[in-house]
Amino acid sequence: MASESDGRVALVTGAASGIGLATASLLTEQGMAVALFDRDRERLQAERARLADAGRRAIAVAGDAGLGRDVENAVRKTVDAFGRLDVAVANAGVDTVGPVHELDEEDWARGLAVNLTGVFLLARHSMPEILKAGGGSFIAVASAAGLKALANNAAYAAAKHGVVGLVKTMAVDYARHGVRCNVVCPGFIETAMVRSYLASAPEGERERRLSKIPAARFGRPEEVASAIAHLVSEDASYVNGIAHMVDGGAYAGYLPPAYQADRSSTSS
């Protein structure tokens, strides 16, 4: 059952699948009206219809998060449909694999266009509306790669580090206007992007990744969505400018081989 409306309106990019869809679904369940923005027009419409069938308020806007005109259009359609904008979630992202000497300029540019410039574009076009609403929240979904290097992912890690710096600066700039800006940094989450990465990775990559996670599993999109929902809620009214890890403890420390072996024997 959908919750009674709390009057707030959110725009979520990359909302046709994975973390974006889980976030949009949870926010509508909690009573927000949500605009779902994504390049996948067919799936986007199907998910909007699913939410509408559940009695939730949602619209779908197709477009590219790396193009300013598309992001501006999404913000305008959100405000036209619901009258305001209180929460913006910059979730859209692409994976760009390879060390610097193997990246061509197109790969580099595309990775930064969506993963970093896309966050700027959503901020640029959503912030005036959030300010008009009297304050709200801006969330960017970065990555553990926004806080430490990720081997063989130079463009991706560079962009995600940039996201953390951008949003922390926004937190300082807009706090006095009642706008909180935070970053969520997921570790390995069971999304299409991660599944695609693992499918093309060397044999044993999944096990190698799992061996570094104290929780001994990958995360679920819904678990990241819950972190986002908390950060945009009044329960987090004094939380601003953080990079919030959602990674099962992987960033917290090193798991020595003896610990990994003991964990494997315990679970077998």
Residue pairs with C-beta under 8 A, 6 or more apart in sequence:
1 55
2 28
2 29
2 31
2 54
2 55
2 56
3 29
3 30
3 31
4 31
5 31
5 32
5 33
5 57
6 30
6 31
6 32
8 31
8 32
8 33
8 86
8 87
8 136
9 32
9 33
9 34
9 35
9 78
9 82
9 83
9 84
9 85
9 86
9 87
10 24
10 27
10 32
10 33
10 34
10 35
10 85
10 86
10 87
10 88
10 89
10 232
11 34
11 35
11 37
11 74
11 75
11 78
11 85
11 87
11 88
11 89
11 122
11 126
12 20
12 23
12 24
12 27
12 34
12 35
12 36
12 37
12 89
12 91
13 20
13 37
13 38
13 65
13 71
13 74
13 89
13 90
13 91
13 92
13 118
13 122
14 20
14 37
14 38
14 65
14 91
14 92
14 93
14 141
15 21
15 23
15 24
15 34
15 36
15 37
15 38
15 44
15 47
15 91
16 36
16 38
16 39
16 40
16 43
16 44
16 47
17 38
17 40
17 43
17 191
17 192
18 189
18 191
18 192
18 193
18 221
19 91
19 141
19 186
19 189
19 191
19 221
19 224
19 225
20 36
20 38
20 89
20 91
20 92
20 141
21 36
21 47
21 221
22 220
22 221
22 222
22 224
22 225
23 89
23 91
23 224
23 225
23 228
23 229
24 34
24 36
24 47
24 51
24 58
25 51
25 225
26 222
26 225
26 226
26 228
26 229
27 34
27 87
27 229
27 232
28 34
28 51
28 54
28 56
28 57
28 58
29 56
30 229
32 57
32 86
32 87
33 57
33 58
33 81
33 82
34 51
34 56
34 57
34 58
34 59
35 58
35 59
35 60
35 61
35 74
35 77
35 78
35 81
35 82
36 44
36 47
36 48
36 51
36 58
36 59
36 60
36 61
37 44
37 60
37 61
37 62
37 63
37 65
37 71
37 74
37 92
38 44
38 60
38 62
38 63
38 92
39 62
39 63
39 64
39 65
40 62
41 60
41 62
44 60
44 61
44 62
45 60
47 60
48 58
48 59
48 60
51 58
52 58
57 82
59 77
59 78
59 81
59 82
61 73
61 74
61 77
61 78
63 70
63 71
63 73
63 74
64 70
64 114
65 71
65 90
65 92
65 114
65 118
65 121
65 122
66 92
66 110
66 113
66 114
66 117
66 118
66 121
67 121
68 121
68 124
68 125
71 118
71 121
71 122
71 124
71 125
72 121
72 125
74 125
75 85
75 122
75 125
75 126
75 129
78 85
78 129
79 85
79 129
84 129
84 132
84 133
85 126
85 129
85 130
85 133
85 136
86 130
86 133
86 136
86 137
87 130
87 136
87 137
87 138
87 139
87 232
88 122
88 123
88 126
88 127
88 130
88 136
88 137
88 138
88 139
89 139
89 140
89 141
89 228
89 232
90 118
90 119
90 122
90 123
90 138
90 139
90 140
90 141
90 163
91 141
92 114
92 118
93 114
93 115
93 118
93 141
93 143
93 193
94 110
94 111
94 114
94 115
94 193
95 153
95 156
95 193
95 196
95 197
96 103
96 107
96 108
96 110
96 111
96 115
96 153
96 154
96 155
96 156
96 159
97 152
97 153
97 156
97 197
97 200
98 107
98 152
98 153
98 154
98 155
99 152
99 154
100 154
103 154
103 155
107 155
108 155
111 155
111 156
111 158
111 159
112 155
112 158
112 159
112 162
115 155
115 156
115 159
115 160
115 163
116 158
116 159
116 160
116 162
116 163
116 166
119 140
119 163
119 166
119 167
120 166
122 138
123 138
123 166
123 170
126 138
127 138
127 170
127 174
127 179
130 136
130 137
130 138
130 179
131 174
131 177
131 179
134 178
135 177
135 178
135 179
136 178
136 179
136 180
136 232
137 179
137 180
137 181
137 182
137 231
137 232
138 167
138 170
138 174
138 179
138 180
138 181
138 182
139 181
139 182
139 183
139 184
139 228
139 231
139 232
140 163
140 166
140 167
140 181
140 182
140 183
140 184
141 183
141 184
141 186
141 224
141 228
142 160
142 163
142 164
142 167
142 183
142 184
142 185
142 243
143 150
143 156
143 157
143 160
143 185
143 186
143 187
144 150
144 185
144 186
144 187
144 245
144 247
144 250
144 251
145 153
145 156
145 157
145 160
145 161
146 157
146 160
146 161
146 163
146 164
146 183
146 185
146 243
147 161
147 164
147 185
147 243
147 245
147 251
148 251
149 157
150 156
150 157
160 185
163 183
164 183
164 185
164 243
167 181
167 182
167 183
167 241
168 181
168 183
168 241
168 243
170 179
170 181
171 180
171 181
171 182
171 240
171 241
172 241
174 180
174 181
175 240
175 241
180 231
180 236
180 237
180 239
180 240
181 240
181 241
182 231
182 236
182 239
182 240
182 241
182 242
182 243
182 244
183 242
183 243
183 244
184 224
184 227
184 228
184 231
184 244
184 246
185 243
185 244
185 245
185 246
185 247
185 251
186 219
186 224
186 246
186 247
187 213
187 218
187 219
187 245
187 246
187 247
187 248
187 250
187 251
188 194
188 209
188 213
188 218
188 219
188 247
188 250
189 218
189 219
189 220
189 221
189 223
189 224
189 246
190 218
190 219
190 220
190 221
191 221
194 218
198 205
198 206
198 209
209 218
210 216
210 217
210 218
211 255
211 260
212 250
212 255
213 247
213 248
213 249
213 250
214 248
214 249
214 250
214 252
214 253
214 255
215 248
215 249
216 248
216 263
216 267
217 248
218 248
219 246
219 247
219 248
223 246
224 246
227 244
227 246
230 236
231 239
231 244
245 251
